[in-house]
């Protein structure tokens, strides 16, 4: 997980599960990285299943 160092504080995860959607809407690149890191396997699985059912051209 990506983290940000803050002055006088320990490192904390930059994005929490509850606010990454809000950050995506604000076009925060770190939010996109968060989604890819945590949910990329879901996208890969869906694409592989759908592409596997298409007839070869």
C-alpha positions in Angstrom: 0.0 0.0 0.0 1.2 3.5 -0.7 1.9 5.8 2.1 2.6 9.4 2.7 5.0 10.8 5.3 3.6 13.6 7.3 5.5 16.1 9.5 5.6 15.0 13.1 3.5 11.8 12.4 4.3 8.3 11.5 3.6 6.9 8.0 0.0 6.1 7.5 -1.8 4.5 4.5 -2.6 7.4 2.1 -6.0 6.0 1.2 -8.4 4.1 3.3 -11.0 1.8 1.9 -13.7 4.3 2.8 -12.4 7.2 0.8 -10.7 5.9 -2.3 -13.8 6.4 -4.4 -14.0 10.1 -3.4 -10.3 10.4 -4.3 -10.8 8.8 -7.7 -13.5 11.3 -8.5 -11.0 14.0 -7.7 -8.7 12.4 -10.2 -6.1 11.4 -7.6 -3.5 9.2 -9.2 -2.7 7.5 -5.9 -6.3 6.3 -5.6 -6.0 4.6 -9.0 -2.8 2.9 -7.9 -4.7 1.8 -4.8 -7.5 0.3 -6.9 -5.0 -1.5 -9.2 -3.1 -2.9 -6.2 -6.2 -4.2 -4.3 -8.7 -5.0 -7.1 -6.6 -5.7 -10.2 -7.0 -9.4 -9.8 -10.8 -9.0 -10.2 -10.5 -7.1 -13.4 -8.0 -9.7 -14.8 -10.3 -12.6 -13.9 -13.4 -10.9 -15.6 -11.5 -10.0 -18.7 -10.0 -13.5 -19.0 -13.4 -15.2 -18.6 -15.1 -12.9 -21.1 -12.3 -13.0 -23.7 -12.2 -16.8 -23.4 -15.8 -17.1 -24.6 -15.3 -15.0 -27.7 -15.0 -16.8 -31.0 -11.7 -16.5 -32.7 -11.7 -14.0 -35.6 
